[in-house]
Amino acid sequence: ADLFLEQVGSRTIEVGMRWKNERNYALSVSAYSTNNKNDILFTPVSAGLGYFDNFSKTRHQGVDLSASKSWGVWRLRTQYSYLYATYQDTASLMSGDRIMSITPGTRMAGLPMNTLKLHLDWQASEKLSLGATTVSTSRLITQGNEDGLIGLDDETVAADASTKGYTLLNLSATYKAEKGLEFFAKIKNALNKRYETYGLMAANNFALDGSTLNGTDGEQTIAKFVAPGASRSLWLGMRYKF
């Protein structure tokens, strides 16, 4: 029983430049602004439940920067992204048990403003290459807290319920056994860091001791529910090209 969804339309303006010299320095920069009409958003009615609906106007604008340098058996690459994603119309959005008043310029939830990636590759031998990557993001606006308020319609308070930024370390190794055949290993989130990838405000049906709330035990409260990031994982495999 989802609502009828209008087709999304986007218009983008982008400018950029690329530069490279004989000393193995490389740089690229681009700036963009994308205006979306009838953007499709998820509208929650409770934790994990909701529907999709159109929002009249949104805007994604930002800057992407990448740079690299090679010297001998080493190569360093960096990528930085600045994203400012906002609503561009006045509207009321449902958020669990509360209606939010959205105004042009309000930041959208779940999209980090700053993302930084650093890659370091080492050609340890003719056949073996090793790599390390760090991925860092800034905090995320929590859905249902875009207007800076939390609570119920008749009882809201000003509060920042955003999720924290994080930094992850990934490791990789590749071994070229013979022509066309190579073995690889990857460790994602090598330090097994605990982090959150999304936040959502919704009614909480549990008391502090873990018991379920009901009419006699207490009143529902609004709490932040988060999506946990993936724990450490190891990937082993082989590739054959012919």
Accessible surface in RSA format (square Angstrom, percent):
REM  Atomic radii and reference values for relative SASA: ProtOr
REM  Chains: A
REM  Algorithm: Lee & Richards
REM  Probe-radius: 1.40
REM  Slices: 20
REM RES _ NUM      All-atoms   Total-Side   Main-Chain    Non-polar    All polar
REM                ABS   REL    ABS   REL    ABS   REL    ABS   REL    ABS   REL
RES ALA A   1   154.87 142.4  68.33 105.5  86.53 196.8  88.10 124.1  66.76 176.9
RES ASP A   2    98.31  68.9  71.09  70.8  27.22  64.4  18.74  44.1  79.57  79.4
RES LEU A   3    93.23  51.9  84.34  60.3   8.89  22.3  87.71  61.6   5.52  14.9
RES PHE A   4   167.36  83.7 139.38  86.3  27.98  72.8 147.78  89.6  19.57  56.0
RES LEU A   5    58.96  32.8  41.89  30.0  17.07  42.9  41.89  29.4  17.07  45.9
RES GLU A   6    88.86  51.0  86.80  65.7   2.06   4.9  22.85  44.2  66.00  53.9
RES GLN A   7   162.96  91.1 140.54 102.7  22.42  53.4  54.86 116.8 108.10  82.0
RES VAL A   8    56.20  37.0  36.70  33.2  19.50  47.0  36.78  32.0  19.42  52.7
RES GLY A   9    34.64  42.7   0.00   N/A  34.64  42.7  33.06  90.7   1.58   3.5
RES SER A  10    69.86  59.0  34.89  46.6  34.97  80.6  22.97  48.9  46.89  65.7
RES ARG A  11   205.08  86.1 199.03 101.5   6.05  14.4  72.85  99.6 132.23  80.1
RES THR A  12    78.03  55.5  43.78  44.4  34.25  81.6  31.55  42.4  46.48  70.3
RES ILE A  13   134.39  76.5 130.23  97.0   4.16  10.0 132.81  95.6   1.58   4.3
RES GLU A  14   107.79  61.9  78.05  59.0  29.74  70.8  20.95  40.5  86.84  70.9
RES VAL A  15   101.05  66.5  95.15  86.1   5.90  14.2 100.68  87.5   0.37   1.0
RES GLY A  16    57.71  71.2   0.00   N/A  57.71  71.2  18.27  50.1  39.44  88.3
RES MET A  17   102.16  52.9  90.23  59.7  11.93  28.4  62.61  53.2  39.56  52.4
RES ARG A  18   214.89  90.2 183.77  93.7  31.13  74.1  59.43  81.2 155.46  94.2
RES TRP A  19   123.15  49.4 114.18  55.3   8.96  21.0  95.52  50.9  27.63  44.8
RES LYS A  20   153.07  74.7 125.27  76.9  27.81  66.2  67.96  61.2  85.11  90.7
RES ASN A  21    38.62  26.6  26.05  25.2  12.58  30.3  18.13  43.6  20.50  19.8
RES GLU A  22   158.40  90.9 120.80  91.4  37.60  89.5  75.00 145.1  83.40  68.1
RES ARG A  23   156.93  65.9 148.83  75.9   8.10  19.3  44.72  61.1 112.21  68.0
RES ASN A  24    77.39  53.4  72.29  69.9   5.10  12.3   3.76   9.1  73.62  71.2
RES TYR A  25    86.30  40.3  86.30  49.1   0.00   0.0  52.35  39.3  33.95  41.8
RES ALA A  26    28.70  26.4  25.34  39.1   3.36   7.6  25.54  36.0   3.16   8.4
RES LEU A  27    60.81  33.9  56.37  40.3   4.43  11.1  58.18  40.9   2.63   7.1
RES SER A  28    32.40  27.4  31.47  42.0   0.93   2.1  17.56  37.4  14.84  20.8
RES VAL A  29    48.53  31.9  45.43  41.1   3.11   7.5  46.60  40.5   1.93   5.2
RES SER A  30    23.23  19.6  22.54  30.1   0.69   1.6  14.79  31.5   8.44  11.8
RES ALA A  31    38.65  35.5  36.21  55.9   2.43   5.5  36.67  51.6   1.98   5.2
RES TYR A  32    45.94  21.4  36.62  20.8   9.32  24.3  29.34  22.0  16.60  20.5
RES SER A  33    31.00  26.2  29.93  39.9   1.07   2.5  23.47  50.0   7.53  10.5
RES THR A  34    23.94  17.0  23.94  24.3   0.00   0.0  15.00  20.1   8.94  13.5
RES ASN A  35    65.18  44.9  61.33  59.3   3.85   9.3  25.35  61.0  39.83  38.5
RES ASN A  36    16.51  11.4  13.21  12.8   3.30   8.0   2.41   5.8  14.10  13.6
RES LYS A  37   137.42  67.0 137.01  84.1   0.41   1.0  79.48  71.5  57.94  61.7
RES ASN A  38    32.84  22.6  32.84  31.7   0.00   0.0   0.00   0.0  32.84  31.7
RES ASP A  39    22.30  15.6  22.30  22.2   0.00   0.0   0.00   0.0  22.30  22.2
RES ILE A  40    70.20  39.9  51.67  38.5  18.53  44.7  51.67  37.2  18.53  50.3
RES LEU A  41    29.26  16.3  26.08  18.7   3.18   8.0  29.26  20.5   0.00   0.0
RES PHE A  42    70.50  35.3  60.75  37.6   9.75  25.4  60.75  36.8   9.75  27.9
RES THR A  43     9.52   6.8   8.09   8.2   1.43   3.4   4.67   6.3   4.85   7.3
RES PRO A  44     1.63   1.2   1.63   1.5   0.00   0.0   1.63   1.3   0.00   0.0
RES VAL A  45    55.89  36.8  46.54  42.1   9.35  22.5  46.54  40.4   9.35  25.4
RES SER A  46    36.71  31.0  35.69  47.6   1.03   2.4  33.06  70.4   3.66   5.1
RES ALA A  47    41.47  38.1  21.98  33.9  19.49  44.3  22.28  31.4  19.20  50.8
RES GLY A  48    65.88  81.2   0.00   N/A  65.88  81.2  37.55 103.0  28.34  63.5
RES LEU A  49   115.86  64.5 114.74  82.1   1.12   2.8 115.86  81.4   0.00   0.0
RES GLY A  50    32.57  40.2   0.00   N/A  32.57  40.2   1.43   3.9  31.14  69.7
RES TYR A  51    65.34  30.5  63.92  36.4   1.41   3.7  39.17  29.4  26.17  32.3
RES PHE A  52    96.71  48.4  96.71  59.9   0.00   0.0  96.71  58.6   0.00   0.0
RES ASP A  53    46.44  32.5  45.97  45.8   0.47   1.1   4.20   9.9  42.23  42.1
RES ASN A  54    34.74  24.0  14.21  13.7  20.53  49.4  12.08  29.1  22.66  21.9
RES PHE A  55     8.22   4.1   6.26   3.9   1.95   5.1   8.22   5.0   0.00   0.0
RES SER A  56    48.74  41.2  39.08  52.2   9.67  22.3  38.87  82.8   9.87  13.8
RES LYS A  57   117.11  57.1 117.11  71.9   0.00   0.0  59.44  53.5  57.67  61.4
RES THR A  58     1.12   0.8   0.00   0.0   1.12   2.7   0.00   0.0   1.12   1.7
RES ARG A  59    76.96  32.3  76.96  39.2   0.00   0.0   2.99   4.1  73.97  44.8
RES HIS A  60    40.78  22.3  40.78  28.3   0.00   0.0  28.24  29.1  12.54  14.6
RES GLN A  61    64.45  36.0  64.45  47.1   0.00   0.0  11.36  24.2  53.09  40.3
RES GLY A  62     7.96   9.8   0.00   N/A   7.96   9.8   4.70  12.9   3.27   7.3
RES VAL A  63    56.66  37.3  56.66  51.3   0.00   0.0  56.66  49.2   0.00   0.0
RES ASP A  64    59.03  41.3  57.06  56.8   1.97   4.7  23.45  55.2  35.58  35.5
RES LEU A  65    66.17  36.9  62.77  44.9   3.40   8.6  63.66  44.7   2.52   6.8
RES SER A  66    36.95  31.2  35.85  47.8   1.10   2.5  21.38  45.5  15.58  21.8
RES ALA A  67    33.01  30.4  28.02  43.2   4.99  11.3  31.07  43.7   1.94   5.1
RES SER A  68    23.04  19.5  16.54  22.1   6.50  15.0  10.26  21.8  12.78  17.9
RES LYS A  69    49.32  24.1  48.67  29.9   0.65   1.5  32.78  29.5  16.54  17.6
RES SER A  70    34.32  29.0  33.76  45.1   0.56   1.3  19.62  41.8  14.70  20.6
RES TRP A  71   113.97  45.7 107.87  52.2   6.11  14.3  95.24  50.8  18.74  30.4
RES GLY A  72    85.58 105.5   0.00   N/A  85.58 105.5  43.58 119.6  42.01  94.1
RES VAL A  73    77.06  50.7  66.31  60.0  10.74  25.9  72.25  62.8   4.81  13.0
RES TRP A  74    92.79  37.2  90.62  43.9   2.16   5.1  70.50  37.6  22.29  36.2
RES ARG A  75   104.79  44.0 104.63  53.3   0.15   0.4  26.71  36.5  78.08  47.3
RES LEU A  76    72.45  40.4  71.77  51.3   0.69   1.7  71.77  50.4   0.69   1.9
RES ARG A  77    77.77  32.7  77.50  39.5   0.27   0.6  15.47  21.1  62.30  37.8
RES THR A  78    38.98  27.7  38.64  39.2   0.34   0.8  33.43  44.9   5.55   8.4
RES GLN A  79    84.05  47.0  82.85  60.6   1.20   2.9  19.82  42.2  64.23  48.7
RES TYR A  80    71.49  33.4  67.79  38.6   3.70   9.6  55.12  41.4  16.37  20.2
RES SER A  81    35.76  30.2  34.77  46.4   0.99   2.3  21.43  45.6  14.33  20.1
RES TYR A  82    76.21  35.6  76.21  43.4   0.00   0.0  49.89  37.5  26.31  32.4
RES LEU A  83    32.69  18.2  31.04  22.2   1.65   4.1  31.04  21.8   1.65   4.4
RES TYR A  84    68.98  32.2  68.85  39.2   0.13   0.3  38.25  28.7  30.73  37.9
RES ALA A  85     4.63   4.3   1.93   3.0   2.70   6.1   1.93   2.7   2.70   7.1
RES THR A  86     3.26   2.3   3.26   3.3   0.00   0.0   0.55   0.7   2.70   4.1
RES TYR A  87     8.71   4.1   8.71   5.0   0.00   0.0   0.00   0.0   8.71  10.7
RES GLN A  88    42.52  23.8  30.75  22.5  11.77  28.0   6.26  13.3  36.26  27.5
RES ASP A  89    48.60  34.0  47.83  47.6   0.77   1.8   2.05   4.8  46.55  46.4
RES THR A  90    96.30  68.5  78.47  79.6  17.84  42.5  60.02  80.6  36.28  54.8
RES ALA A  91    35.49  32.6  22.28  34.4  13.21  30.0  33.70  47.5   1.79   4.7
RES SER A  92    81.16  68.6  53.47  71.4  27.69  63.8  21.51  45.8  59.65  83.6
RES LEU A  93    29.57  16.5  29.08  20.8   0.49   1.2  29.57  20.8   0.00   0.0
RES MET A  94    72.88  37.7  65.40  43.3   7.48  17.8  47.80  40.6  25.08  33.2
RES SER A  95     6.99   5.9   1.69   2.3   5.30  12.2   0.51   1.1   6.48   9.1
RES GLY A  96     1.37   1.7   0.00   N/A   1.37   1.7   1.22   3.4   0.15   0.3
RES ASP A  97    64.64  45.3  47.24  47.0  17.40  41.1  20.49  48.2  44.15  44.0
RES ARG A  98    12.01   5.0  10.83   5.5   1.18   2.8   2.99   4.1   9.03   5.5
RES ILE A  99    86.85  49.4  73.25  54.6  13.60  32.8  73.25  52.7  13.60  36.9
RES MET A 100     3.00   1.6   2.69   1.8   0.31   0.7   3.00   2.6   0.00   0.0
RES SER A 101    84.58  71.5  73.83  98.5  10.75  24.8  38.52  82.0  46.06  64.5
RES ILE A 102     0.39   0.2   0.00   0.0   0.39   0.9   0.00   0.0   0.39   1.1
RES THR A 103    72.99  51.9  72.99  74.0   0.00   0.0  51.77  69.5  21.22  32.1
RES PRO A 104    77.55  56.5  54.90  50.0  22.64  82.3  55.36  45.7  22.19 137.9
RES GLY A 105    34.68  42.8   0.00   N/A  34.68  42.8  24.23  66.5  10.45  23.4
RES THR A 106    21.78  15.5  12.45  12.6   9.33  22.2  12.10  16.3   9.68  14.6
RES ARG A 107    37.60  15.8  33.96  17.3   3.64   8.7  23.15  31.6  14.45   8.8
RES MET A 108    14.43   7.5  13.39   8.9   1.04   2.5  13.39  11.4   1.04   1.4
RES ALA A 109    18.31  16.8   3.77   5.8  14.54  33.1   3.77   5.3  14.54  38.5
RES GLY A 110    17.52  21.6   0.00   N/A  17.52  21.6   2.13   5.8  15.40  34.5
RES LEU A 111    57.11  31.8  54.71  39.1   2.40   6.0  54.71  38.4   2.40   6.5
RES PRO A 112    31.86  23.2  29.42  26.8   2.44   8.9  29.42  24.3   2.44  15.2
RES MET A 113    39.86  20.6  39.67  26.3   0.19   0.5  17.38  14.8  22.48  29.8
RES ASN A 114    50.11  34.6  49.42  47.8   0.69   1.7  17.65  42.5  32.46  31.4
RES THR A 115    27.56  19.6  26.22  26.6   1.34   3.2  17.78  23.9   9.78  14.8
RES LEU A 116    69.02  38.4  68.00  48.7   1.01   2.5  68.00  47.8   1.01   2.7
RES LYS A 117    80.13  39.1  80.13  49.2   0.00   0.0  22.88  20.6  57.25  61.0
RES LEU A 118    74.89  41.7  73.12  52.3   1.76   4.4  73.39  51.5   1.50   4.0
RES HIS A 119    29.36  16.0  29.18  20.3   0.18   0.5  24.03  24.8   5.32   6.2
RES LEU A 120    70.31  39.2  67.66  48.4   2.65   6.7  67.66  47.5   2.65   7.1
RES ASP A 121    47.25  33.1  46.75  46.5   0.50   1.2  21.46  50.5  25.79  25.7
RES TRP A 122    94.42  37.9  93.67  45.3   0.75   1.8  87.49  46.7   6.93  11.2
RES GLN A 123    73.89  41.3  68.67  50.2   5.22  12.4  34.04  72.5  39.85  30.2
RES ALA A 124    35.72  32.8   7.77  12.0  27.95  63.6   7.77  10.9  27.95  74.0
RES SER A 125    55.49  46.9  43.50  58.1  11.99  27.6  48.27 102.8   7.22  10.1
RES GLU A 126   163.90  94.1 135.28 102.3  28.63  68.2  57.76 111.7 106.15  86.7
RES LYS A 127    92.61  45.2  90.46  55.5   2.15   5.1  52.81  47.5  39.80  42.4
RES LEU A 128    57.67  32.1  57.67  41.3   0.00   0.0  57.67  40.5   0.00   0.0
RES SER A 129    33.11  28.0  31.85  42.5   1.26   2.9  16.12  34.3  17.00  23.8
RES LEU A 130    64.78  36.1  60.93  43.6   3.85   9.7  63.43  44.5   1.35   3.6
RES GLY A 131    11.82  14.6   0.00   N/A  11.82  14.6   6.81  18.7   5.01  11.2
RES ALA A 132    35.74  32.9  31.27  48.3   4.47  10.2  32.13  45.2   3.61   9.6
RES THR A 133    29.29  20.8  28.73  29.1   0.56   1.3   9.89  13.3  19.41  29.3
RES THR A 134    41.65  29.6  41.54  42.1   0.11   0.3  37.53  50.4   4.12   6.2
RES VAL A 135    29.72  19.6  29.72  26.9   0.00   0.0  29.72  25.8   0.00   0.0
RES SER A 136    28.98  24.5  28.08  37.5   0.90   2.1  18.33  39.0  10.65  14.9
RES THR A 137    20.74  14.8   9.87  10.0  10.87  25.9  12.20  16.4   8.54  12.9
RES SER A 138    33.61  28.4  23.20  31.0  10.41  24.0  31.72  67.5   1.89   2.7
RES ARG A 139   101.50  42.6  98.16  50.0   3.34   8.0  37.23  50.9  64.27  39.0
RES LEU A 140     9.29   5.2   9.29   6.6   0.00   0.0   9.29   6.5   0.00   0.0
RES ILE A 141    21.77  12.4  21.00  15.6   0.78   1.9  21.23  15.3   0.54   1.5
RES THR A 142     0.22   0.2   0.00   0.0   0.22   0.5   0.10   0.1   0.13   0.2
RES GLN A 143    22.33  12.5  22.32  16.3   0.01   0.0   3.37   7.2  18.96  14.4
RES GLY A 144     1.30   1.6   0.00   N/A   1.30   1.6   0.00   0.0   1.30   2.9
RES ASN A 145     8.47   5.8   4.67   4.5   3.80   9.2   0.00   0.0   8.47   8.2
RES GLU A 146    20.67  11.9   2.45   1.9  18.22  43.4   0.20   0.4  20.47  16.7
RES ASP A 147    44.58  31.2  14.48  14.4  30.10  71.2  19.75  46.5  24.83  24.8
RES GLY A 148    31.22  38.5   0.00   N/A  31.22  38.5  26.45  72.6   4.77  10.7
RES LEU A 149    60.59  33.7  60.59  43.3   0.00   0.0  60.59  42.6   0.00   0.0
RES ILE A 150    42.09  24.0  40.56  30.2   1.53   3.7  42.09  30.3   0.00   0.0
RES GLY A 151    15.91  19.6   0.00   N/A  15.91  19.6  14.05  38.5   1.87   4.2
RES LEU A 152    61.14  34.1  60.72  43.4   0.42   1.1  60.72  42.6   0.42   1.1
RES ASP A 153    89.52  62.7  60.95  60.7  28.57  67.6  34.36  80.9  55.16  55.0
RES ASP A 154   132.09  92.5  91.96  91.5  40.13  94.9  51.32 120.8  80.77  80.5
RES GLU A 155   130.27  74.8 119.59  90.5  10.69  25.4  40.23  77.8  90.04  73.5
RES THR A 156    53.09  37.8  27.02  27.4  26.07  62.1   5.24   7.0  47.85  72.3
RES VAL A 157    87.71  57.7  82.35  74.6   5.36  12.9  87.71  76.2   0.00   0.0
RES ALA A 158    87.46  80.4  58.34  90.0  29.13  66.3  58.73  82.7  28.73  76.1
RES ALA A 159    35.28  32.4  21.30  32.9  13.99  31.8  33.23  46.8   2.05   5.4
RES ASP A 160   106.29  74.5  68.75  68.4  37.54  88.8  40.73  95.9  65.56  65.4
RES ALA A 161    12.38  11.4   6.53  10.1   5.85  13.3  12.38  17.4   0.00   0.0
RES SER A 162    18.75  15.8   7.08   9.4  11.67  26.9   0.57   1.2  18.18  25.5
RES THR A 163     0.86   0.6   0.00   0.0   0.86   2.0   0.73   1.0   0.13   0.2
RES LYS A 164   174.15  85.0 166.70 102.3   7.44  17.7 113.66 102.3  60.49  64.4
RES GLY A 165    33.66  41.5   0.00   N/A  33.66  41.5   9.13  25.1  24.53  54.9
RES TYR A 166    40.05  18.7  31.45  17.9   8.60  22.4  10.98   8.3  29.07  35.8
RES THR A 167    68.83  49.0  60.95  61.8   7.89  18.8  40.11  53.9  28.72  43.4
RES LEU A 168    21.28  11.9  19.72  14.1   1.56   3.9  21.28  14.9   0.00   0.0
RES LEU A 169    44.57  24.8  43.09  30.8   1.48   3.7  43.09  30.3   1.48   4.0
RES ASN A 170    39.36  27.1  38.55  37.3   0.81   2.0  12.71  30.6  26.65  25.8
RES LEU A 171    66.99  37.3  63.90  45.7   3.08   7.8  64.89  45.6   2.09   5.6
RES SER A 172    49.03  41.4  41.11  54.9   7.92  18.2  24.08  51.3  24.95  34.9
RES ALA A 173    30.69  28.2  28.25  43.6   2.44   5.5  29.56  41.6   1.13   3.0
RES THR A 174    31.98  22.7  31.28  31.7   0.70   1.7  10.16  13.6  21.82  33.0
RES TYR A 175    96.88  45.2  96.52  54.9   0.36   0.9  64.77  48.7  32.11  39.6
RES LYS A 176   115.21  56.2 114.15  70.0   1.05   2.5  56.55  50.9  58.65  62.5
RES ALA A 177    28.15  25.9  16.09  24.8  12.06  27.4  16.91  23.8  11.24  29.8
RES GLU A 178   113.72  65.3  98.66  74.6  15.06  35.8  35.10  67.9  78.62  64.2
RES LYS A 179   199.40  97.3 173.22 106.3  26.18  62.3 126.05 113.5  73.35  78.1
RES GLY A 180    26.75  33.0   0.00   N/A  26.75  33.0  15.49  42.5  11.26  25.2
RES LEU A 181    32.19  17.9  30.61  21.9   1.59   4.0  30.80  21.6   1.39   3.7
RES GLU A 182    25.89  14.9  25.89  19.6   0.00   0.0   4.01   7.8  21.87  17.9
RES PHE A 183    90.84  45.4  89.23  55.3   1.61   4.2  89.46  54.2   1.38   4.0
RES PHE A 184    41.73  20.9  34.82  21.6   6.92  18.0  38.20  23.2   3.54  10.1
RES ALA A 185    29.67  27.3  28.16  43.5   1.51   3.4  28.34  39.9   1.33   3.5
RES LYS A 186    79.49  38.8  79.15  48.6   0.35   0.8  30.89  27.8  48.61  51.8
RES ILE A 187    56.52  32.2  56.50  42.1   0.02   0.1  56.50  40.7   0.02   0.1
RES LYS A 188    99.86  48.7  99.86  61.3   0.00   0.0  49.68  44.7  50.18  53.5
RES ASN A 189     5.49   3.8   4.88   4.7   0.61   1.5   4.45  10.7   1.03   1.0
RES ALA A 190    15.30  14.1   6.20   9.6   9.10  20.7   6.20   8.7   9.10  24.1
RES LEU A 191   131.77  73.4 110.37  79.0  21.40  53.8 112.72  79.2  19.05  51.3
RES ASN A 192    66.87  46.1  55.26  53.4  11.60  27.9   4.29  10.3  62.57  60.5
RES LYS A 193    89.21  43.5  79.46  48.8   9.75  23.2  34.04  30.6  55.17  58.8
RES ARG A 194   229.94  96.5 203.56 103.8  26.39  62.8  84.07 114.9 145.87  88.4
RES TYR A 195    32.04  15.0  17.90  10.2  14.15  36.8  10.62   8.0  21.42  26.4
RES GLU A 196    57.99  33.3  55.84  42.2   2.16   5.1  14.89  28.8  43.10  35.2
RES THR A 197    56.91  40.5  45.74  46.4  11.17  26.6  35.08  47.1  21.83  33.0
RES TYR A 198    77.70  36.3  77.50  44.1   0.20   0.5  62.70  47.1  15.00  18.5
RES GLY A 199     1.22   1.5   0.00   N/A   1.22   1.5   0.34   0.9   0.88   2.0
RES LEU A 200    21.18  11.8  21.18  15.2   0.00   0.0  21.18  14.9   0.00   0.0
RES MET A 201     9.42   4.9   8.86   5.9   0.56   1.3   9.03   7.7   0.39   0.5
RES ALA A 202     1.15   1.1   0.40   0.6   0.75   1.7   1.15   1.6   0.00   0.0
RES ALA A 203    15.95  14.7  10.80  16.7   5.15  11.7  10.80  15.2   5.15  13.7
RES ASN A 204    32.78  22.6  32.78  31.7   0.00   0.0   0.64   1.5  32.14  31.1
RES ASN A 205    66.77  46.0  65.25  63.1   1.52   3.7  11.24  27.0  55.53  53.7
RES PHE A 206   110.91  55.5 105.88  65.6   5.03  13.1 105.88  64.2   5.03  14.4
RES ALA A 207    34.78  32.0  21.66  33.4  13.12  29.9  28.30  39.9   6.48  17.2
RES LEU A 208   197.22 109.8 159.02 113.8  38.20  96.0 163.60 114.9  33.62  90.5
RES ASP A 209   121.40  85.0  78.43  78.1  42.97 101.6  51.22 120.5  70.18  70.0
RES GLY A 210    50.02  61.7   0.00   N/A  50.02  61.7  32.36  88.8  17.66  39.6
RES SER A 211    56.06  47.4  45.03  60.1  11.03  25.4  45.31  96.5  10.75  15.1
RES THR A 212    82.54  58.7  73.63  74.6   8.91  21.2  49.96  67.1  32.58  49.2
RES LEU A 213    29.62  16.5  16.86  12.1  12.76  32.1  16.88  11.9  12.74  34.3
RES ASN A 214    80.90  55.8  67.48  65.2  13.42  32.3  42.97 103.4  37.93  36.7
RES GLY A 215    85.24 105.1   0.00   N/A  85.24 105.1  43.26 118.7  41.98  94.0
RES THR A 216   131.72  93.7  94.84  96.1  36.88  87.9  87.08 117.0  44.64  67.5
RES ASP A 217    90.42  63.3  57.11  56.8  33.31  78.8  16.67  39.2  73.75  73.6
RES GLY A 218    34.85  43.0   0.00   N/A  34.85  43.0  26.38  72.4   8.46  19.0
RES GLU A 219   151.58  87.0 137.79 104.2  13.80  32.8  57.78 111.8  93.80  76.6
RES GLN A 220    85.15  47.6  71.50  52.3  13.65  32.5  28.26  60.1  56.90  43.2
RES THR A 221    73.33  52.2  69.18  70.1   4.15   9.9  64.77  87.0   8.56  12.9
RES ILE A 222    35.89  20.4  11.18   8.3  24.72  59.6  11.18   8.0  24.72  67.1
RES ALA A 223    30.11  27.7  25.04  38.6   5.08  11.5  30.11  42.4   0.00   0.0
RES LYS A 224    80.20  39.1  53.14  32.6  27.06  64.4  32.07  28.9  48.13  51.3
RES PHE A 225    76.83  38.4  70.84  43.9   5.99  15.6  74.89  45.4   1.94   5.6
RES VAL A 226    58.52  38.5  33.82  30.6  24.70  59.5  36.62  31.8  21.90  59.4
RES ALA A 227    40.93  37.6  35.49  54.8   5.44  12.4  39.11  55.1   1.82   4.8
RES PRO A 228   109.67  79.9  92.02  83.9  17.64  64.1  92.17  76.1  17.49 108.7
RES GLY A 229    18.33  22.6   0.00   N/A  18.33  22.6   1.42   3.9  16.91  37.9
RES ALA A 230    74.03  68.1  58.18  89.8  15.85  36.0  68.97  97.1   5.06  13.4
RES SER A 231    74.95  63.3  64.63  86.3  10.32  23.8  35.01  74.5  39.94  56.0
RES ARG A 232   125.39  52.6 105.15  53.6  20.24  48.2  34.05  46.5  91.34  55.4
RES SER A 233    41.03  34.7  34.27  45.7   6.75  15.6  35.37  75.3   5.66   7.9
RES LEU A 234   111.74  62.2  79.84  57.1  31.91  80.2  79.84  56.1  31.91  85.9
RES TRP A 235   139.54  56.0 136.40  66.0   3.13   7.4 138.83  74.0   0.71   1.1
RES LEU A 236   134.03  74.6  99.92  71.5  34.11  85.7 100.10  70.3  33.93  91.3
RES GLY A 237    26.16  32.3   0.00   N/A  26.16  32.3  21.58  59.2   4.58  10.3
RES MET A 238   114.05  59.1  90.92  60.2  23.13  55.1  56.81  48.3  57.24  75.8
RES ARG A 239    87.14  36.6  81.45  41.5   5.69  13.5  37.37  51.1  49.77  30.2
RES TYR A 240   128.04  59.8 102.06  58.1  25.98  67.6  61.13  45.9  66.91  82.5
RES LYS A 241   149.71  73.0 137.77  84.5  11.93  28.4  87.45  78.7  62.26  66.3
RES PHE A 242   218.42 109.3 142.58  88.3  75.84 197.3 179.64 108.9  38.78 111.0
END  Absolute sums over single chains surface
CHAIN  1 A    15409.0      12666.9       2742.0       9167.6       6241.4
END  Absolute sums over all chains
TOTAL         15409.0      12666.9       2742.0       9167.6       6241.4
